[in-house]
Amino acid sequence: MKKLQTLLFSASLLMGVAAHAQLRIDIAGVGSNQIPVAVAGFADESIAPQQVSAIIRADLERSGVFKVIDAHQAISDSAHVDLAAFKASGANALVIGSVSKLADGRFEVSYKLLDTVKQGELSHMSDAVAARNTRLEAHRIADDVYEKLTGVRGIFATRITYVKQNPGRDYTLVVADADGENEQVAAHGREPIISPSWSPDGTKVAYVSFELRKPVIYVQDLVTGQRHVVANEKGNNSAPAWSPDGSKLALALSKTGNTQIFVVNADGSGMHRVSNSNGIDTEPQFSGDGQSIYFTSDRSGGPQIYKMSVNGGPATRVTFNGNYNISPRISPDGKTLAWISQRNGGFSLYAMDLASGQEQRLADGATEPSFSPNGKYIMYATKGGGRTSLSVVSVDGRVKQNLSTQAGNIREPSWGPFMK
């Protein structure tokens, strides 16, 4: 927790001023098998900079997994809760808590998750946090509720990054909470920024900038604010993707003529080529175990997705349906492939179970997919109404969120990892 708080505080200091326009979230298509949860107001939460219970409610609602019931009261003491009454109101679980201010200026946030059916306690937490981390603590509580009731780790306390193109063609690389709040500027300039990619420890973002009038790959350290060049080779340098252990990056470089896949150490040293075809090989992604690389290639005519050893060698074709398949992304557990396929004249987001080969269309008008760290959601860019925005869809296709901003286009999303 201390490492996470230090990282986020350092990032807010070193990445510059906060971006002005926050994301607006609209939720649609929630499932019919939602878990009913009552969330009570936290006792004395008005003294904190953020209303903790409201953030928890919004997180749980946004997931589509829960039917959130407002308890219409503040409750802090589980000994004085009529759990039978909450059960009768339809709630299977109840979230209660309190906020108090400590002498050193921090806030102690305490919470309990109660089972209204079995009349017992499912979980509890109590943390002392700085005022700036009140929102983060609320996200962590929502994560705990999500995990205790579903068995899957929550992603509300994670971060996302995306590129915002402002009026006047100014490009900004933004880092924000998973709900779009707490935006911070990581990099900006007059030339395009594309392809951000989080390091596995969440402390760095690799991206491509055209500020030198050509695509060059940089790694930005979000803690120190420093950055360094990873690849500025002859021709195009593009599509950085981190290895699972964070020691290497896979890249697409055209320095040998046609674009091919290379692997380089995170500091830019030890660059070596791993693909060798007469076509264009691009958009590399490491497998979950780091032993393979998925990539897009036109070696069979049109663009399709292939898989090869991280050391190079023969490649195996993965996609066969449709004549145009690009942008492979692998779920954190390595079991699901997400990609963009052009069929019937439009681009759609698909997901495939790699064991069975069964695929599902999740969203239309999609580009640039990115998995959540728990593998349950995919964020992607979409265009509508003359502007580009972000959307999120659950891997079962039942829940969709639209994230938009009042000004500018937002695209190139990348979902950050769980923080240690």
C-alpha positions as CSV (number, residue, x, y, z in Angstrom):
1,M,0.0,0.0,0.0
2,K,2.8,2.4,0.9
3,K,4.6,1.7,-2.4
4,L,1.3,2.4,-4.3
5,Q,0.7,5.6,-2.5
6,T,4.2,6.8,-3.0
7,L,4.0,6.0,-6.7
8,L,0.7,7.9,-7.2
9,F,1.9,10.9,-5.2
10,S,5.2,11.0,-7.1
11,A,3.3,10.8,-10.4
12,S,1.1,13.7,-9.5
13,L,4.1,15.8,-8.7
14,L,6.3,14.8,-11.6
15,M,3.8,14.4,-14.5
16,G,2.7,18.0,-14.4
17,V,-0.7,19.6,-14.0
18,A,-3.8,17.7,-13.9
19,A,-5.8,17.5,-17.1
20,H,-8.9,19.6,-17.1
21,A,-11.6,17.4,-18.7
22,Q,-12.5,14.2,-16.7
23,L,-14.1,11.2,-18.4
24,R,-17.8,10.7,-18.2
25,I,-19.0,7.2,-17.9
26,D,-22.3,5.7,-19.2
27,I,-23.2,2.1,-18.4
28,A,-25.4,-0.2,-20.5
29,G,-26.4,-3.8,-20.8
30,V,-25.8,-5.0,-17.2
31,G,-26.4,-8.7,-16.6
32,S,-29.5,-10.2,-15.2
33,N,-27.6,-12.2,-12.5
34,Q,-26.3,-9.3,-10.5
35,I,-25.3,-9.6,-6.9
36,P,-27.5,-7.3,-4.7
37,V,-25.3,-5.3,-2.3
38,A,-26.4,-2.5,0.0
39,V,-23.8,0.3,0.5
40,A,-24.4,2.5,3.6
41,G,-23.1,6.0,4.0
42,F,-19.8,6.0,6.0
43,A,-20.1,7.7,9.4
44,D,-18.4,11.1,9.3
45,E,-17.3,10.8,5.7
46,S,-18.1,14.4,5.1
47,I,-14.8,15.4,6.8
48,A,-12.8,13.7,4.1
49,P,-11.9,15.3,0.7
50,Q,-13.9,12.5,-1.1
51,Q,-17.2,10.8,-0.2
52,V,-16.0,7.3,0.2
53,S,-19.3,5.5,0.0
54,A,-20.3,7.3,-3.2
55,I,-17.0,6.1,-4.9
56,I,-17.6,2.6,-3.7
57,R,-21.2,2.6,-5.1
58,A,-20.0,4.0,-8.5
59,D,-17.3,1.4,-8.8
60,L,-19.6,-1.5,-8.0
61,E,-22.3,-0.2,-10.4
62,R,-19.8,0.3,-13.2
63,S,-18.6,-3.3,-13.0
64,G,-22.1,-4.5,-14.0
65,V,-21.7,-7.4,-11.6
66,F,-23.7,-5.8,-8.7
67,K,-27.1,-4.4,-8.2
68,V,-26.3,-1.6,-5.7
69,I,-28.9,-0.7,-3.1
70,D,-28.6,2.6,-1.3
71,A,-28.9,2.0,2.5
72,H,-30.2,5.6,2.9
73,Q,-28.3,5.9,6.2
74,A,-24.8,6.0,7.7
75,I,-23.8,2.9,9.6
76,S,-20.4,2.3,11.3
77,D,-21.1,-0.3,14.0
78,S,-22.0,-3.8,12.8
79,A,-23.3,-4.6,16.3
80,H,-26.3,-2.3,15.7
81,V,-27.2,-3.4,12.2
82,D,-30.5,-5.2,11.5
83,L,-29.1,-7.6,8.9
84,A,-32.5,-9.3,8.6
85,A,-34.0,-6.1,7.4
86,F,-31.4,-5.6,4.7
87,K,-31.9,-9.2,3.6
88,A,-35.6,-8.5,3.4
89,S,-34.9,-5.5,1.2
90,G,-33.1,-7.8,-1.3
91,A,-29.5,-7.2,-0.3
92,N,-27.2,-10.3,0.1
93,A,-24.4,-8.2,1.5
94,L,-24.0,-4.8,3.3
95,V,-21.1,-2.4,3.1
96,I,-20.6,-0.1,6.2
97,G,-17.8,2.0,7.4
98,S,-16.5,5.2,9.0
99,V,-14.0,8.0,8.5
100,S,-12.1,9.8,11.2
101,K,-9.3,12.4,11.1
102,L,-6.0,11.7,12.9
103,A,-3.8,14.1,14.7
104,D,-1.2,14.0,11.9
105,G,-3.8,15.1,9.3
106,R,-4.4,11.7,7.8
107,F,-7.8,10.0,7.6
108,E,-8.5,6.6,9.1
109,V,-11.0,4.8,6.8
110,S,-12.6,1.6,8.2
111,Y,-15.0,-0.7,6.5
112,K,-16.8,-4.0,7.0
113,L,-18.5,-6.3,4.5
114,L,-21.4,-8.1,6.1
115,D,-23.3,-11.2,4.9
116,T,-27.0,-10.6,5.4
117,V,-27.9,-14.2,4.6
118,K,-25.6,-15.9,7.1
119,Q,-25.6,-13.0,9.5
120,G,-21.9,-12.7,9.7
121,E,-18.8,-10.7,8.6
122,L,-17.2,-11.4,5.3
123,S,-14.3,-8.9,5.4
124,H,-13.0,-5.8,7.0
125,M,-10.2,-3.2,6.5
126,S,-8.9,-0.2,8.3
127,D,-6.2,2.1,6.8
128,A,-4.8,5.5,7.7
129,V,-4.3,7.4,4.4
130,A,-3.2,10.9,3.4
131,A,-6.0,13.2,2.2
132,R,-4.8,12.9,-1.4
133,N,-5.3,9.1,-1.2
134,T,-8.9,9.0,0.0
135,R,-10.2,8.2,-3.4
136,L,-7.6,5.4,-3.8
137,E,-8.7,3.9,-0.5
138,A,-12.3,3.9,-1.6
139,H,-11.3,2.0,-4.8
140,R,-9.4,-0.5,-2.6
141,I,-12.5,-1.1,-0.6
142,A,-14.5,-1.6,-3.7
143,D,-11.9,-4.1,-4.9
144,D,-12.2,-6.0,-1.6
145,V,-16.0,-6.2,-2.0
146,Y,-15.6,-7.4,-5.6
147,E,-13.1,-10.1,-4.7
148,K,-14.9,-11.4,-1.6
149,L,-18.3,-11.7,-3.5
150,T,-17.0,-13.0,-6.8
151,G,-13.7,-14.7,-6.1
152,V,-12.0,-12.5,-8.7
153,R,-9.6,-9.7,-7.9
154,G,-11.1,-6.2,-8.4
155,I,-9.6,-3.6,-10.8
156,F,-11.0,-0.3,-9.4
157,A,-7.7,0.8,-7.8
158,T,-5.8,0.3,-11.1
159,R,-4.8,3.0,-13.6
160,I,-5.3,3.5,-17.3
161,T,-3.4,5.6,-19.8
162,Y,-4.7,7.0,-23.1
163,V,-3.9,9.7,-25.6
164,K,-6.0,12.8,-25.8
165,Q,-6.0,15.0,-28.9
166,N,-7.0,18.4,-27.9
167,P,-8.4,21.2,-30.2
168,G,-5.5,22.7,-32.1
169,R,-3.8,19.3,-32.6
170,D,-2.1,19.2,-29.3
171,Y,-1.4,15.6,-28.1
172,T,-1.4,14.6,-24.4
173,L,-0.5,11.2,-22.9
174,V,-2.8,11.0,-19.8
175,V,-2.7,8.7,-16.8
176,A,-5.9,8.3,-14.8
177,D,-7.7,6.2,-12.3
178,A,-9.7,3.3,-13.9
179,D,-12.9,5.4,-13.6
180,G,-11.3,8.3,-15.5
181,E,-10.9,10.5,-12.5
182,N,-7.6,12.0,-11.2
183,E,-6.2,12.6,-14.7
184,Q,-2.5,13.5,-14.8
185,V,-0.4,14.5,-17.8
186,A,2.6,12.1,-18.5
187,A,3.7,13.7,-21.8
188,H,2.5,16.2,-24.3
189,G,3.5,17.9,-27.5
190,R,2.4,19.1,-31.0
191,E,3.2,15.8,-32.7
192,P,1.3,12.6,-32.4
193,I,1.7,10.2,-29.5
194,I,0.6,6.6,-30.0
195,S,0.9,3.0,-28.6
196,P,1.3,3.5,-24.8
197,S,2.1,0.3,-22.9
198,W,2.4,-0.2,-19.1
199,S,5.3,-1.9,-17.5
200,P,4.2,-4.9,-15.4
201,D,5.1,-3.1,-12.2
202,G,3.0,0.0,-13.1
203,T,5.9,2.4,-12.7
204,K,6.7,3.1,-16.4
205,V,4.9,3.6,-19.7
206,A,6.5,2.9,-23.1
207,Y,5.1,4.9,-26.0
208,V,5.8,6.2,-29.5
209,S,6.3,9.9,-30.2
210,F,6.7,11.7,-33.5
211,E,8.3,14.7,-31.9
212,L,11.5,14.1,-33.9
213,R,9.4,14.0,-37.1
214,K,9.6,10.2,-37.1
215,P,8.3,7.5,-34.8
216,V,10.7,6.9,-31.8
217,I,10.0,4.7,-28.8
218,Y,10.4,6.1,-25.3
219,V,10.0,4.8,-21.8
220,Q,8.6,7.3,-19.3
221,D,9.3,6.7,-15.6
222,L,6.2,7.8,-13.7
223,V,7.9,8.0,-10.4
224,T,11.0,10.1,-11.3
225,G,9.5,11.9,-14.3
226,Q,12.5,10.9,-16.4
227,R,12.4,9.2,-19.8
228,H,14.8,7.5,-22.1
229,V,14.9,6.4,-25.7
230,V,14.5,2.7,-26.3
231,A,14.5,2.6,-30.1
232,N,15.5,5.4,-32.6
233,E,16.6,3.2,-35.5
234,K,16.5,4.0,-39.2
235,G,12.9,4.0,-40.4
236,N,9.9,3.4,-38.2
237,N,10.1,2.4,-34.5
238,S,6.7,1.3,-33.3
239,A,4.4,-0.9,-31.2
240,P,6.3,-1.4,-27.9
241,A,5.0,-4.2,-25.7
242,W,6.5,-5.3,-22.3
243,S,7.6,-8.8,-21.4
244,P,5.7,-10.2,-18.3
245,D,8.8,-9.7,-16.1
246,G,9.4,-6.1,-17.3
247,S,12.9,-6.8,-18.4
248,K,12.4,-6.5,-22.1
249,L,10.2,-4.9,-24.8
250,A,9.1,-6.3,-28.1
251,L,9.1,-3.8,-30.9
252,A,8.2,-3.4,-34.6
253,L,11.1,-1.9,-36.5
254,S,11.6,-1.2,-40.2
255,K,15.4,-0.7,-40.1
256,T,16.0,-3.8,-42.2
257,G,13.5,-2.7,-44.9
258,N,10.1,-4.4,-44.3
259,T,8.9,-4.1,-40.7
260,Q,9.9,-7.0,-38.5
261,I,9.7,-7.9,-34.8
262,F,12.7,-7.2,-32.5
263,V,13.2,-7.7,-28.8
264,V,15.3,-5.2,-26.7
265,N,16.2,-4.8,-23.0
266,A,14.1,-2.2,-21.2
267,D,17.1,0.2,-21.1
268,G,17.5,0.0,-24.9
269,S,20.4,-2.4,-25.0
270,G,20.7,-5.9,-26.5
271,M,18.4,-5.4,-29.5
272,H,17.9,-8.4,-31.7
273,R,15.6,-9.5,-34.4
274,V,13.2,-12.4,-33.8
275,S,10.9,-12.5,-36.9
276,N,12.1,-13.1,-40.4
277,S,9.6,-13.0,-43.2
278,N,9.2,-11.4,-46.6
279,G,6.0,-9.7,-45.4
280,I,5.3,-7.1,-42.7
281,D,5.4,-8.4,-39.1
282,T,4.1,-5.9,-36.5
283,E,2.1,-5.3,-33.3
284,P,4.0,-7.8,-31.1
285,Q,2.5,-9.0,-27.8
286,F,4.2,-11.4,-25.3
287,S,2.2,-14.4,-24.1
288,G,1.3,-14.7,-20.4
289,D,4.3,-16.9,-19.7
290,G,6.7,-14.8,-21.7
291,Q,7.8,-17.7,-23.9
292,S,5.9,-16.7,-27.1
293,I,5.1,-13.6,-29.1
294,Y,1.8,-13.0,-30.8
295,F,1.9,-10.6,-33.8
296,T,0.2,-9.3,-36.9
297,S,1.6,-10.3,-40.3
298,D,0.6,-10.2,-43.9
299,R,2.9,-13.1,-44.9
300,S,-0.2,-15.1,-46.0
301,G,-1.6,-12.3,-48.1
302,G,-3.8,-10.2,-45.8
303,P,-3.1,-9.3,-42.2
304,Q,-3.6,-12.2,-39.8
305,I,-2.4,-13.0,-36.3
306,Y,0.5,-15.4,-35.7
307,K,2.4,-16.9,-32.8
308,M,6.1,-17.7,-32.5
309,S,8.7,-18.5,-29.9
310,V,10.2,-15.5,-28.1
311,N,13.5,-16.7,-29.6
312,G,12.1,-16.6,-33.2
313,G,11.7,-19.5,-35.6
314,P,8.6,-20.8,-37.3
315,A,5.3,-19.0,-36.7
316,T,1.9,-20.6,-36.3
317,R,-1.2,-18.9,-37.7
318,V,-3.9,-18.2,-35.0
319,T,-6.8,-16.4,-36.8
320,F,-8.5,-17.9,-39.8
321,N,-12.0,-16.3,-39.9
322,G,-12.1,-13.0,-41.8
323,N,-9.5,-11.6,-44.2
324,Y,-8.3,-8.8,-42.0
325,N,-7.3,-9.5,-38.4
326,I,-5.0,-7.1,-36.4
327,S,-4.1,-5.8,-33.0
328,P,-3.6,-9.0,-30.9
329,R,-3.9,-8.7,-27.1
330,I,-3.5,-11.5,-24.7
331,S,-5.3,-11.7,-21.4
332,P,-3.1,-11.7,-18.2
333,D,-3.8,-15.5,-17.7
334,G,-2.8,-16.2,-21.3
335,K,-6.1,-18.0,-22.0
336,T,-7.9,-15.4,-24.2
337,L,-6.9,-13.5,-27.3
338,A,-8.6,-10.2,-28.1
339,W,-8.2,-8.6,-31.5
340,I,-9.8,-6.4,-34.2
341,S,-11.3,-8.0,-37.2
342,Q,-12.7,-6.3,-40.3
343,R,-15.8,-8.2,-41.5
344,N,-18.8,-7.0,-43.5
345,G,-17.2,-3.6,-44.0
346,G,-16.7,-2.7,-40.3
347,F,-14.1,-3.2,-37.6
348,S,-15.2,-5.3,-34.5
349,L,-13.6,-6.4,-31.3
350,Y,-13.4,-10.2,-31.0
351,A,-12.2,-12.5,-28.2
352,M,-11.1,-16.1,-28.6
353,D,-10.7,-18.9,-26.1
354,L,-7.2,-20.1,-27.1
355,A,-7.8,-23.7,-25.9
356,S,-11.0,-24.3,-27.8
357,G,-10.6,-21.8,-30.6
358,Q,-14.1,-20.5,-30.0
359,E,-14.5,-16.8,-30.7
360,Q,-17.1,-14.2,-29.8
361,R,-17.8,-10.7,-31.2
362,L,-17.9,-8.3,-28.3
363,A,-18.2,-4.8,-29.9
364,D,-18.5,-3.1,-33.2
365,G,-16.6,0.0,-34.4
366,A,-13.7,-0.9,-32.2
367,T,-9.9,-0.4,-32.4
368,E,-6.9,-0.6,-30.0
369,P,-8.1,-3.2,-27.4
370,S,-6.5,-3.5,-23.9
371,F,-7.3,-6.1,-21.2
372,S,-8.0,-5.2,-17.6
373,P,-5.4,-6.8,-15.3
374,N,-8.0,-9.3,-14.0
375,G,-8.9,-10.3,-17.6
376,K,-12.6,-9.6,-17.1
377,Y,-12.9,-6.4,-19.2
378,I,-11.4,-5.0,-22.4
379,M,-11.0,-1.3,-23.0
380,Y,-11.0,-0.1,-26.6
381,A,-11.3,3.0,-28.8
382,T,-14.4,3.7,-30.8
383,K,-15.6,6.5,-33.1
384,G,-19.0,8.1,-33.0
385,G,-20.6,11.5,-33.5
386,G,-17.5,12.8,-35.1
387,R,-15.2,12.1,-32.2
388,T,-13.1,9.2,-30.8
389,S,-13.8,8.0,-27.3
390,L,-13.1,5.0,-25.1
391,S,-15.4,2.1,-24.2
392,V,-15.1,-0.9,-21.9
393,V,-16.8,-4.3,-22.5
394,S,-16.9,-7.4,-20.3
395,V,-15.3,-10.5,-21.8
396,D,-18.7,-12.1,-21.9
397,G,-20.1,-9.1,-23.8
398,R,-22.9,-8.4,-21.3
399,V,-21.7,-5.1,-19.8
400,K,-20.5,-2.0,-21.7
401,Q,-19.2,1.3,-20.5
402,N,-18.7,4.4,-22.6
403,L,-16.1,6.8,-21.5
404,S,-16.2,10.2,-23.1
405,T,-14.9,13.7,-22.5
406,Q,-16.3,17.1,-23.3
407,A,-13.4,18.3,-25.4
408,G,-11.0,16.5,-27.7
409,N,-10.6,13.0,-28.9
410,I,-9.4,10.2,-26.7
411,R,-7.9,6.9,-28.0
412,E,-4.9,4.5,-27.7
413,P,-6.0,3.1,-24.3
414,S,-3.8,0.9,-22.2
415,W,-5.0,-0.6,-18.9
416,G,-2.3,-0.7,-16.2
417,P,-1.4,-3.7,-14.0
418,F,-2.3,-4.5,-10.4
419,M,0.0,-2.6,-8.1
420,K,2.1,-4.6,-5.7
